Structures are given as C-alpha cells and as structure tokens.
Amino acid sequence: MPEMYFDVRWPDGDVQRCYSPSTVIEDYFTVGTEYTVDDFLERSRTALGIAGERVREKFGFFCTGASGQLEQLEETARARAFPADGRILVEALLNADGSPR
C-alpha cells in the first residue's frame, strides 16, 4: 500500500503529522485549505475508514494505524475543546519518505 502523511495545523497553532496507509487522503484534503473542525473530523473518518478497508482487502486485516490515527485526531479535538467552527489547515500531503506529493 502506498502510505502517506498529512500535516495539519490545529486552531491553537499546533502542527500534527498524521498517517494514512493509503493515498485516499488526497481525495478528501487539499493542501492550503482550511476545514472546520467538524468537517475535518468527518472527512478524516471517511478517508481513514476507506484507507483501513483497503488494507483489509489487500492483506486480510483492518489497518490499526488508520484507526489509531483517527482516534488521535478525535481525542485532540475533544481534549482541547475546539469549537465546531474552529479552523484546521492542511499544510502538507507527503509521501512516506517525507517528500511533498
């Protein structure tokens, strides 16, 4: 599977590097685009769910990396109590080696 990373800037300015086991993330996020917290989390649920299923189709098991990443994103939003209309910026989409896509 062609894994990739995506960097996001949270409403408080913190940047987080996120993992996906599939390039499907590119279908849901665009570099330089801001998403509301709610929209970002919904897109993440969909994209990482698809990514995990792609791993299942190929290897016979759901990718815990995808589900773990989603849990981290949801926990960050919950723990920091960002408002639903807070903005999250997608700063980068990266190949597994860290080079820009």
GUMAR-635461 format. One record per residue (C-alpha): y, z negated, x. Coordinates in steps of 0.02 Angstrom, whole numbers, padded with zeros to 5 digits, always signed. Layout:
BEGIN
YZX
...
//
This chain:
BEGIN
+00000+00000+00000
+00174+00039+00066
+00251-00135+00063
+00439-00157+00073
+00577-00287+00069
+00739-00303-00027
+00888-00412+00018
+00986-00494-00122
+01147-00595-00120
+01147-00735-00248
+01305-00785-00344
+01334-00928-00221
+01335-00806-00074
+01163-00848-00003
+01061-00697+00050
+00873-00692+00023
+00748-00567+00092
+00617-00529-00040
+00445-00448-00026
+00358-00316-00129
+00185-00245-00096
+00243-00079-00171
+00392+00037-00167
+00407+00023-00357
+00556-00092-00322
+00657+00066-00287
+00635+00116-00469
+00718-00046-00528
+00853-00086-00399
+00989+00015-00313
+01072-00037-00151
+01252-00091-00179
+01227-00127-00363
+01260-00295-00443
+01149-00358-00584
+01173-00508-00696
+01053-00649-00658
+00959-00616-00820
+00947-00429-00789
+00896-00455-00607
+00757-00575-00655
+00693-00462-00794
+00691-00312-00676
+00603-00419-00545
+00470-00474-00671
+00436-00294-00718
+00439-00219-00543
+00339-00357-00458
+00214-00357-00602
+00187-00170-00579
+00175-00194-00390
+00043-00329-00411
-00056-00220-00530
-00051-00075-00408
-00133-00189-00279
-00264-00238-00409
-00301-00054-00445
-00324-00016-00260
-00407-00175-00196
-00478-00260-00350
-00365-00414-00350
-00186-00450-00404
-00064-00473-00261
-00016-00655-00241
+00129-00600-00132
+00209-00514-00281
+00181-00659-00399
+00237-00784-00266
+00398-00686-00235
+00435-00685-00421
+00408-00873-00430
+00531-00897-00286
+00663-00791-00371
+00645-00881-00536
+00646-01051-00452
+00803-01009-00354
+00894-00956-00512
+00834-01111-00606
+00866-01238-00467
+01041-01175-00431
+01081-01161-00617
+01168-00994-00601
+01246-00936-00764
+01154-00794-00851
+01303-00680-00819
+01316-00726-00634
+01303-00575-00520
+01166-00536-00394
+01199-00397-00268
+01056-00293-00199
+01112-00273-00019
+00966-00175+00055
+00799-00093+00023
+00696-00098+00181
+00534-00029+00250
+00403-00153+00309
+00473-00135+00487
+00648-00184+00427
+00723-00010+00437
+00828+00048+00290
+00745+00153+00157
//
